[in-house]
Amino acid sequence: MTYYNEYRKSLELMGDALEALEGAGIEVYMLRLFLEMNNTVNEGYYNGTPARCEAYKNVWKQIVAYLTEERGLTGVLFVNAPAGFTGSQNLYPGDNWVDFNAPTVYSNKTAGGVRVEGDNVDYGWMKNQNRPFGLSELGCRGFSSHMHVDPIGDYKETLESALYAFPETSFVGLWYTNAHSLETPGTYSLTGNYNGAYLLNHPQFITAEEA
């Protein structure tokens, strides 16, 4: 009962925050529930047995119903955002409970490109759902020793390879911190990546100012 009470308290806090957001005039916004739920390095890893997956999907549905029916929120769009694609199909709550399918994808090749050989294993089923497909995080990974990639990445190759590998992509969210810097090495970032300006000036990339 203690865990359930904490869960309900968290739901109320989430509802309060989103109500304040809509009250401030934000008409439409995206909410990524259980971000990267299939990422085994995360504390909140949810994949596993069929029963565990079903429990996860039931909680997702409870949250959606609470925010939209009980709290009456109208601007929220619910985003299914697994880490890549592998293993995510078992955790999909269903089209009636998801507005967008938008995994997180990062460049893992030494040249900077998206590693399509492994990351698109489940792309086929996801893009065929009756929901728009996007990339809620796309990052060009500079030096990251645990990924065993070269120190320098290339945003041009990352974006072009992502759009080539995932042609159904309708929007891209940029992840920009530390090793994912848009700056070239030696400016504001010790590691950095190449062609950040190419990404920002690409016709399929919309900046906050343009939006």
N, C-alpha and C positions, 0 to 999 in steps of 0.2 A: 504494500500500500504506500510505503514511503516513496518508492520509485515512481509510482503512478502520480502521486501528488506533486513531485518535482517536475514530472513531465507536463502536467496540466499547468503548473506555474510558468514553465518555459513557454508553453503555447500562449498563455495570456500575455506574457511580455512581448512575444513576437507580434501578436495581434495589436497590442498597444502601439508598438513602433510603426507598424504598417498603417494603422489608422492615422497616426500623426503624419506619416508621409503623404497619404492621400489628402489629409486635411490641409497640407501645405501646397496643394495644387498639382502634385505629381499624379497624372491621370493613368499612366501605364508604366509598369516596371516589372522586371524579371526577378524571380526568386529561385535560386538554385538550392533545392532541398537536398540534404545529405550529400554534399559535394564530394565527388570521387569515392563513392560508397564501396566501389570494388577495388580500391587501392589497398593492398595488403600491408603497406607500411603505416597506414593511418590507424589511429586508435579506434575510430568508429567503423572498422571494417565489418561489412554486413553479409558478405557472400558465404556460402558453405552448404549446409544441408538444405533439402527442399523445404523443410519446416521453417528453417531460419529465413529463407528467402520469402516465404509466404508471410511470415510475421513482419518482415521489413515492408512489404507491399501494403499490408494492412495498416501499418502506422502511417505510411505516406498518404493513404486515402483518408485516414482520420484527420490528418493535418489539413489537407485540402478542404475537406468538408467543414472543419471548424472555422477556417479563415474565410471561406466563401459563404457558407450558410449561416453559421452561428454569429460570426462577426460582420458579415455583410460586405466584405471587401470586394470591390469591383475592378480594380486596376491591376491586380496581381496576375502574372503569367508564370506558371510553374514549369521549371526547366529541369529535365532529367540530364544530369551532368556527371557521367561516370569518368573514370580515368581511362582514356582511350576507349576501346570497345570490348576487349576480351573479357568474357564472363559477365557482361552487363545485361545480356538478354534474360537471364534468370531473375533479375531484379527489376524488370520493367513493370511498372504498376498498371499499364494499359492506357490506350489512347484517351479514354474518358477522364483520366486523371493527370494528363501531361499536356502542356501546350507546346513545348519545344523539346526536341532531342538535341543536345549540344554537349558532346564530350570535351574533355581537355586533351589537347594534343601538343606535344613538344618535339622539336627537332632532336634527333639522337644520332644522326649520321655525323661523321667527322667533318664533312663539308657543310653541315648545317641543315640539310634537308630533313623533312619528316620521314621517319622510318616506317614506310608503308608496309614492309614485309610482315611485320607483326601487329602493328597497331590497327590495321583495318580488317582484322579477322571477322568481326561482327558488324562491319559497316553495312553489309548487304541487308540485314534484317532491319537495322535502324532507319536507313534512308527510305525503306519501303513502308514504314508506319505512316498512318494518316496524320502526320504532324510535320511541321517545318523542321529542317535539319540545319544546325549551325555548329560552330566551334566556340564554346563559351570561354575557352582559354586557348590561345595559340602563342607559343613562345619559341624564340630562337635561343638555344641554350649555349651560352659561352662556357668557360671552363667549369666543369662540375665533375670532380674526380670519381664520384660514385657512379656516374654514367659512362665513364671511360671514353669521353669525346675530346676532340681537339680543343684548345683554349679559345679559338675564335669561331663564331658562327656567322651565318649569312642570312639576313632577313629576306632578301630577294629570293633566294633558293627555297627558304622555308615557306614563304607565302605561295610561291608558284607551285611548289610540289604539293602543298596542302590542297590548293584549288584543283590541281590535276588529279590527285588521289581521291578527293571527295567532291565530285562535281555538283552534288546536290546542295552544297553549302550556301545558305542564304544570308548568314551574318558571321562575323568574326570578332571575338573579344580578345584584345591584346593583354598578355601578362607581362608586366614590365617592372622587374625588380632585380637588383644586384646583377647576377650573371646573365640576365635576360635583357640587359641594357640596349637601348637603341643607339647609344653612342659608340663610336669606334674606339678601340683601345688607345689609352694614353691621353684621353680628353678628360671626361668626368668619371670614367670607369676604368679600373685597372685591367679588367678583362675585356668587356665590351663585345660588340658584334658589328659586322659590316652591313651596309645598305639599310640602315634604319630609316633614312629619308625616303628610300624607295617604297617602303611599306606605307609611310604616312601619306605619300603622294599618289598611291595606287588608286585607280578609279573605283575599285570595289571596297576600299577602306574609307569609312566615314568618321571624321573626327567629331568631337563634342561640339565644336563651333559650327560645323556644317549641319549637324543634327538640329 
